[in-house]
Amino acid sequence: MKRKAKIRILCLAGAALLSWAFVGLCSRVRSAAQTQDAENEIVANLAGGRVIVHVTKDNVIVFAAIDHPVEAGSVPPRVAELDSTHIGVLLGASEWRLPAEPKPVRLDHDYKRIGRRDPRGAPDPTGAEADLETFGVAFLETLRPLTSQLHHKIEVASDEPLFEIVIIGFAHNYGPEVWTVEYRIQQEQVGVRAEYWQTRILRPRFTQLYPPEKHAPRTIVEARYPSDVKGPTVMEMIQGNDPRVAQLRSGDPRFGKMLEVVDRGQAQKAVSLDAEDFMRALLPLIAGKATFMMGKMEEEHGLDWIVPPEEPVEKTKKDDKDRPPDAPSLRKRPQR
């Protein structure tokens, strides 16, 4: 059953939403910055990739992110700790370079961590889940002053967001959940100058990937940015008996049993250690030369890295003064 969230977002139906032309965007923004120095145009660095999530037995979440650069110099997908029970994998315009500023604005660093939720608190009478709304608005407020500095027309390619977060974690009295949060932009030509545009970031659109509707199959879910990243999803590979999956299936009896329950739409019944080992074995086969990271989350123990990101993960700013020193942290690594 879907989490009841009357989130006050969602782009208005029928509004003139402009989507993101990924490679064209960065080249146009960089070209504008180079050829019209007077404009001091800001530069957005895009993170492209795939995020794969398997919710397994005992509510253990196994996840991975594979880097698929949008263009030369793209940044990899990055992880931000949203609160004590949620992380976000950041895709799209997660890094911004401002004129004359030596350090870029990184949304994984500049996000202000939310304090722990009080489970005894009274529910919102509207039914909205305050944590998701809060996550969305926090990033929105960071993006507004950045996108407002984009003053050149961005070509329309498809209905793609400027920035996207894949939220992975646990909701109170609800269990494991996976959401995508997409931020689109709208542009309007202003003044007498033909090439001067006003850019506005729209409120985010939330889409629940897990859990599915009641009685729907429970599968391994996946998000991609941009949406046209090539290659089959992990579920398509499993259901189509892709040679890479067949190789692993025949090499370890545990994988055969795990894949059988996943293929039946009962991915939540897979033994977590088997699912973890399978994902770890599959990732190099589908990533090729691309970098990837992999971790797992448990509601009581937080996040453990299985394959940590290549660059260090900084702890985010937080208001949670009462957070105990042994609380889950993005810096925590598995004991092996």
N, C-alpha and C positions, 0 to 999 in steps of 0.2 A: 504494500500500500504506500502511495507516495506521501512524503512528508507534507503536512499541511502548512503551506507557506504562502500567505497572501502578500508577496513581496511587492513593494511599491516601485517597480522598475519597469522592465519590459518596454521595449521601444514601441511607440504608438503605431497601431496598425494604420497603414495608409500614409504614414509620414515619409518624407523624402529622405530615406536613409542612404547615406553614401558608404560604400564598403571600401575595403582596403586593397589596393593594387600593390602586392607585396614587394616584388623586386623594383617595380616602377616607383613606388613611394620613396624608398631610400635614395634611389638615384636622382629623383626629381628634387628631393629635399637637399641632398648634398650639392647638386648642381646649382640650386638657388643660393645656397650658402657660399659657393665658390664664385659665382658670377655676379652676385649682387651683395657685396659685402656690407653695403649700407643697410640692408635689411637685417643683417645679423640673424639669419635663419637658424633655428634650432635643428638638431639632427636626431632622428630616432633610430636606434639600433634594434633590429628585430630578432627575436629568438624563435626559431622554428623547430618542430619536433613532434614526437609521439609520446603520449602518456598512456601506459597500460596498467590496469588495476584488476587484481583478483582478490575478492573477498572470500576467505576460506573458512574451514571448520573452526569453531570456537571464536568466531569474529576476529580473526587475524587478517589484516589487510596487507597483501603483498603488492608492491607497485614498482614501476620502472619508468624512466624517461630516456628517450633516445634523441640525440641531437641531429637535426636535419637542417643545416644552414640555409637560410633564405638567399643569402648572397655572400660573397667574400667578406670576411670581417664580421659576420653575424655573431651574436652572443649565444651561448647555450641556454637551454631551459634551466631555470634556477628555482630554488626552493625557499619559501619564507614560512616561518612559524607563525600561524595566525592566532592561535590560542593554545591552551594546554592539551587540547584534543584534536586539533586540526592543523594541517599544513596546506600550503598552496604551491603548486608548480606553475611558474610564471612563463607565459608564452607571448609572442608578439612584441609590442614596444615596451619592453621591460627596462630598457636603458636609454637615457636621453643625454645628449651632449649639448651644453649651452655655450654660446660664444664667450670667450675669455675666461671660462671656468676650467681649471686644470683637471678636476675630477667630474666624472659623469654622475647624473642622478640615477641611482639604481633603485628600482621599486622594491627589491627584496631587502635592501638596506634601510630605505627610508620609510618603510611601513612601520606603523606604531602598533606593537603587539597588544592584543586585547587581554584584559585580565580574566581570571578564571570565572566561569559562570557559577552562580549560586543555585544549586538544584532545588533549594527550598523556596526560591523566588516565585511570585505569582505569575502565571502565564499571561501573555499578551492577549487582551480580550479580542483583538482582531484576528488572532490565529497566526500571526506572522512570527517567524523564528528570528529573534533579535540578533543571534550571532551571525547568520548569513547576511542579513541586512546591514549589520555593522561592518562586516568584512567588505561588502560591496561599496559602501559609502566611503570608507577609509581610503580605498584605492582611487575612487572617483575624485575625492578632494585633492589627492596628489596629482592626478592627471590633468585637472582643469587648467592650472596655470601653465602647464607644459604645452598642451594642445592649442591653447589660445595664441601661442607664438608661431603656429603654422599659418602662413599667409599666402601660400601658393596652391593652386588648384590640384587636388589629388584625383587622379583618374579613377573612374569607377570600373571595377573588374567583376566583382561578385559580392554577395552579401557576406563579407568577411569582417570580423571585428578588428579594431586597432590593437587591442590588448585583450588577453584572455587568461583567466586563472582556472586551474583544475583543483578544486577543493577536495581533499581527502581527509576523512576523519570519522568521528563518532558524535552523534547527537544524543543529548540526554533523554533517556527513556525511549530511545528510537533505534540505536545501534549504528552499524557502519553506514556511511553515506559517501557518495561521490557526486559532485556538481561541476558543471562548467559555468563560468561567469564571464560574459562577453561584453566588451565595451566598444560601441560603434561611434562614428563621428558624423557630424552634419556640417556642411559648408555653405556659406552665403557670400555672394559678391557684394562688397560694400564700397561706397565712395565712387569717385569718377575714374579711379585707376582700374584698368581692365584686368590687371594681374594681381589685384589685392583681394584676398578672400579672408573671411572670418571663419574660424574653425571652432566648433563646439563639441565637447564630448557629451554623449547621451548617457542617461542612467543605464546601468548594466542589466543584461538579460540573464536570468538564471535558468539552467536546464538540469534536471536531475537525471543522472546516468545510473545511479544505484541507490537504493533498491528499485527494481522495476515495479510495474503495476502488479497487483495481486494476481496470482496464478500465471504470470508471465515467466518464461525461462530465466534462470539466474545464470549469467554468463560472465566471461572475462570482458570488461568494458574498456573502451579505448577512445581517446580524444586526440585530434591532430590539428596542427597549426603550421602552415595554412591547411585548409581542408582538402586540398588536392595533393597532399603528400602521397607519393606513389607506393604501391605495395599492398598486399592483403593484410587485413587485421589478423591478430593472433587467433581469434575465433574462426575466421575464414580459413586459416591455415589448418586448424584442428579439424574442422568439419570437412575440409577438402582433402585431408590426409596429405598435406604438403610434404614433399620429400624430406625437408628438414625436421618436421614433426615426426614423420615415420622413422627416421633415423634414431631419434631419441626414444620413441615408443618401443622399438625393438631392442634397444640397448639396456633398458632398465625396466623390470616388471612393475616397479612402483609407478612409473610414468604412465604405463598402460592403464592401470587402475584409475589413476587420477584423471586421465584424459577421457575415460569412459563416463565418469560422472559429469564432467564438464560438458561433454557432447550431449548428454541427456538433459541439459539445462539445469543441473544441480551443482553448479560450481561451488556453492557454499558448503557442500559436503566433502570437498576435497581436503585431504590431510594437509595442514599448513606447511609442514616440513617438505612434503613431496612437491607441493606447488612451488615452494621457494626454490628447491633444487632444480625443478623443471625450468622455471623462469630464468634462473642463473645460467643454465645450459643453453637455453634458446637464444638469449639476448645476443651473444657474439655471432650467431648464425644469421640473425636478421639485421643486426647493426652494421656488419661488415667493418669498415674502417672508422665508422662514426663512433664518437664517445657515447657512453651511457652511464646512468646511475641506477641503483636499485636499493630499496629498503623495505622494511615492514613496520606496521603499526599495530599496537595493542592498546586498548582503552586504558588499562591500568599502568602500563609500562612505557607508553609513548613510542617514539620512533627509534629504530635501530638501523644503522646503515649496513647493508650487505656489500654493495659496491658504492663507496662514497663518491661524491662529485669530485672532479679533478681540482677545482678551486675550492678553497676553504669556505665554509658556510658560516657567516657571521650571525651572532645572536641578534635578534631584532630588538628595537626599543620596546619597553613594556611599562605598563602602569601597575602591574601585579606585584605590589610590595610584599604581599604575604605569601608569595610563592615559595615553597620549601626548596632548600638547596639541592635536594635529590629528585626534584620534579623532572619529567621528560625534557630532553633538550635535543636540538638538532646536532649538537656536537657529540652526543652519545653514540658510541659504536658498539657493535655486537661483541660479546665475549666469546672468542673462538680459540 
